[in-house]
Amino acid sequence: MVQNEISQNSMRVARNTMFLWFRMFVLLFIGLFTSRIILKALGIEDIGVYNAVGGVVTLFSLFTNSIAEAIGRFMTYSLGKGSLDNLKKVFSTSLAIQLFMTIVLLVFIETVGLWFLYNKMDIPDGRMGAAFWVLQCSLATMAIQLFSVPFNALIIAHEKMGAYAYISILEGLLKLTIALLLFVAPGDKLIGYAVLMMVAAILVRITYTLYCRKHFPESHTGLRLHKDLLKEMGGFAGWSFFGSSALVVNTQGINLLSNVFFGVVVNAARGYATQIEGMIKPFVRGFITAINPQITKSYAKGDTDYAFELVEKGSRLVLLMLLTISIPLIFEMPVLINLWLGQVPEHLVIFARLLLILNLAFCLQPLQTLQQATGKVKRYFVTVGIISYLTLPVTWILFHFGAPAYVAYLVYIVVELLAAAAKLSIIKDQVGFPVGRFLLTSIVRPLAIGILAALATWAAWQYMDEGWLRLIVTVLLSTSVMAAGTWFFASTEGERAFIIRELKRFFVFLHS
């Protein structure tokens, strides 16, 4: 790949990342405000019911996640190859597949899901009727979101992140409106919340469809099943299902286990911990979403060296960003939760801290994108899946013998480390990925900088009284150490030159 094309791709990634970061900041502000309003409107018990029952739908929809990954991969790969005809076939086949998946999901939830709700779940007295309607509305919402997958994937494959960001902001504003309406809504507020969330999903689905119909000719193709493509996508999705479904099992499955062993209070705490994670991940998910299409397209063109470079750069920057955000949050978690919710729910502090540590594994996401780009996913997903599925049975055994609720996160962390080792071994063997260089530049150096920043932050946190001053000091200190360490020890000369050049352009723009 010529240098000018690399520069254009870098600018496209940077521009798309800016769009997605703008989206993230707006959604973060909306999410913080919305969560506090919903807590006051529903109460901790009803929030626990919503998280636990909604988890049933998410658990049984795990088989749909793999086909969603396959759709995104095949669309991006077709664009990388420059094949518009194949892209049309992928889109039309995707619509047909999603219809089938929706029917399967409806059958599962209306049979097994209802049985589990009425016979196994710990629902507070008098709330089973509301729980039933939450299940139905969550099911309808999930079905609507399934049909949005091909349209979302089309926008991301074309790297139109501005549109993706604006539609996501619309979704956030709808959720804020829903939270405010809860205070004036008549009847059962939990049922009202579930119904309004379903309505919001319908409006977002319509918006995605209208945008794609206007800008992408391939989206005008109707439902049509291409058997050759179905076989190829089905094989990819089948192995992807075995590996990637472990994520849903390890989150929603343990959420259900926690309900059985500890009740809805722990479910509420887990739900809020997941929301905290959801506020952090967008800081890095925007960058990953922007860089993933470039990884797939580069591999499709045969430029493996550039694909490897993107994976190393992506993982390194993601880990550095996660460490920068997570270190002050881990130390000041009780203060921040109290500012956010006005109270500190039981179990939430330890859950949130462990989840932030677990969240560091997200830095390997570009590695999985490269693996999916190769199409050689059987060995990868089977191996990683077998390891990852250990989390649920090990957690169940420990809960059975009296382990506290937070042990689930400790088990998850250990299993993720084992899975990471397997991922690196497989991708090195299959495509010659430079694992040694990757570990040094993308993992070891960022972690060393993170440890140094954590020690400096701990010193301030240990010897200062709790309050606004300590919060400001810990944030500034950890961020400064991470920034200095990143600049001098974890950035390449080209990256430093790029940052200096863009800063100069920015200041010239300000003075013009």
Buried (B, 14 or more C-beta within 10 A) or exposed (E): BEEEEBEEBBEBBEBBBBBBBBBBBBBBEBBBBBBBBBBEBBBBBBBBBBBBBBBBBBBBBBBBBBBBBBBBBBBBBBBBEEBEEBBBBBBBBBBBBBBEBBEBBBEBBEEEBBEBBEEEBBBBEEBBEBBBBBBBBBBBBBBBBBBBBBBBBBBBBBBBBBBBBBBBBBBBBBBBEBBBBBEEBEEBBBBBBBBBBBBBBEEBBEBBBEBBEEEBEBBEBEEEBBEEBBEBBBBBBBBBBBBBBBEBBBBBBBBBBBBEBBBBBBBBBBBBBBBBBBBBBBBBBBBBBBBBBBBBBBBBBEBBEBBBBBBBBBBBBBBBBBBBBBBBBBBBBBBBBEEBBEEBBBBBBBBBBBBBBBBBBBBBBBBBBBBBBBBBBBBBBBBBBBBBBBBBEBBBEBBEEEBEBBBBBBBBBEBBEEBBEBBBEBBBEBBEBBBEEBEEBBBEBBBEBBEBBBEBBBEBBEEEEEEEEBBEBBBEBBBEBBBEBBEEEBBEEEBEEBEEEEEEEEEEEEEE
